[in-house]
Amino acid sequence: MSRLKIRSKRLLNFHNRPADGTDFTFQPAPIFPMSAVLASLIPTFLIMATGWLARATNFVDERQWSGLERVTYIILFPALIIDTLSRADLSSVPVLGVGGALVSAILLMAVLMLALRPVLERRLGVDGPSFTSIFQGATRWNTFIGLAVAGSLFGQRGVALIAVAIAAMVPLLNLLAFYVFIRYAGRPRQSPFEILRSFVTNPFIWSCAVGLALNLLAPPLPKPLSAFIDMTGRAALAAGLLVVGAGLDIRRLTRPGSAHFLAAALKLVLLPVMAVSLARLAGVSGDDLVVTIVAASVPSASAAYVLARQMGGNAPLMAEILTLQTLLAMVSMPFLIAYL
């Protein structure tokens, strides 16, 4: 055997020669999953670190961050969702399996949190506003990080599956958040019209509705309009991750307590385990299962802090939970995605 063949045999997987004497077939050895996951996560967290550094050094001041967050939330991110859902081949992705598993996991987590409410108050002294922050920390998810990681791992299919997760999870999460704030934060009860208006004007919800409608009902968009939406959406991931990083406040974590670690354990460990178990029962496997894990294992959304501030929750605790979860997710996500 020549040196070339000997070296090839060492570097590549070797398959037995067929009985008819045809040439050997070589395939590249499989890459260890952890390395692929880290290769996708590291750029994501580097962008977040860039946002944090720009904020910490006052390179970008508070008003500019507020403007970027508003543009990302109302313009860039909806464009990405509309573009992805309108062009996605939904018949090729397990919409019911992935969406159903994530929705079911969130509902189970919400039931668990409500059942734990008396225990948390009695044992840890968690009052109503603080409970809303723990609840949001255990259930909500950061769509910016989910889109970036899934897109990096699986390209357009990963983004399409995350968009399906957004369409399934965002309306439910907003409904649960409204209930918890009204019930435990002393928030004045809203009328059905006010709740409906909040849903309709939520950028995540109306962009999902528009994208699905274009996918199912409308012919392909004219090329200039399609290019406009595509170019606008491309800016969403980087801008969103910069905003998430800018919202981190390491100083708030000088003395993390039981509430912080409880919210982190529920969101970063228990919720992914529940979601992947339900997805497997629904027959989801392979890359689709990995995207399910990504959607369930990302830290909570920065929008949770805004909601806590607006609806009477414990906003400082919410900010601390978000910061701790984002830092811990740098370690927990690679292991969960690679091994779960």
Buried (B, 14 or more C-beta within 10 A) or exposed (E): EEEEEEEBEEEBEEEEEEEEEEEEEBEEEEEEEEEBBBEBBEBBBEBBBBBBEBBBEEEBEEEEBEEBBEBBBEBBBBBBBBBBBBBBEBEEBBBEBBBBBBBBBBBBBBEBBBEBBEEBBEEBEBEBBBBBBBBBBBBBBBBBBBBBBBBBBBEEBBBBBBBBBBBBBBBBBBBBBBBBBBBBBEBEEBEEEEBEEBBEEBBBBBBBBBBBEBBEEEEEBEEEEBEBBBEBBBBBBBBBBBBBBBBBBEEBBEEBEEBBEBBBBBBBBBBBBBBBBBBBEBEBEEBBBBBBBBBBBBBBBBBBBBBBBEBBBBBBBBBBBBBBBBBBBBEBBBEBBBEB
